[in-house]
Amino acid sequence: MSKNIVHVVGTGTIGEPLIGMLTHFKEQLGIDEVTFNKRTPLKTDRSKVADLLRRGAKLATGKD
């Protein structure tokens, strides 16, 4: 059986609330996994990323 994975690029003005909404309603929406990436991570973004991880989203990273 295939998994329904939603990937959100970025955690900016639209990305962060979208990730939060998708993780909150993922069962109702039929989503198995919510992933996101942060292209330009800053130290000040650590709490934002930690909160998204706590809510159930998964951080996707590149090979770099």
C-alpha positions in Angstrom: 0.0 0.0 0.0 1.4 3.4 -0.9 1.8 6.2 1.7 0.4 9.7 1.2 3.2 12.1 1.9 2.8 15.9 1.7 6.1 17.8 1.5 6.1 21.6 2.2 9.1 23.6 0.9 10.0 26.3 3.4 8.8 27.4 6.8 8.1 31.0 6.1 4.9 33.1 6.3 2.8 30.4 4.5 4.8 27.3 5.1 4.9 27.2 8.9 1.1 27.5 9.5 0.4 25.2 6.6 2.7 22.5 8.1 1.0 22.9 11.4 -2.5 22.6 9.9 -1.5 19.6 7.8 -0.1 17.8 10.9 -3.1 18.6 13.0 -5.6 17.4 10.4 -3.6 14.7 8.7 -5.9 11.8 9.7 -9.0 13.7 8.5 -7.1 14.5 5.2 -5.8 11.0 4.7 -2.2 12.1 5.0 0.3 9.5 6.3 3.3 11.8 6.7 4.1 15.6 6.5 7.6 16.5 5.7 9.3 19.9 5.2 12.6 21.4 4.5 14.4 24.6 5.5 16.7 25.9 2.8 18.5 28.6 4.8 18.4 27.5 8.5 19.3 30.1 11.0 19.9 29.7 14.8 16.8 31.8 15.4 14.7 29.2 13.5 15.6 26.4 15.9 12.5 26.8 18.1 10.2 26.9 15.0 11.7 23.7 13.6 11.6 22.0 17.0 7.9 22.9 17.4 7.1 21.5 13.9 8.9 18.3 14.8 7.0 18.1 18.1 3.7 18.4 16.3 4.6 15.4 14.1 6.2 16.8 10.9 9.5 15.4 9.7 12.4 17.5 8.6 13.8 16.5 5.2 17.4 17.4 4.5 19.6 17.4 1.4 22.9 15.6 1.0 24.8 18.7 1.8 
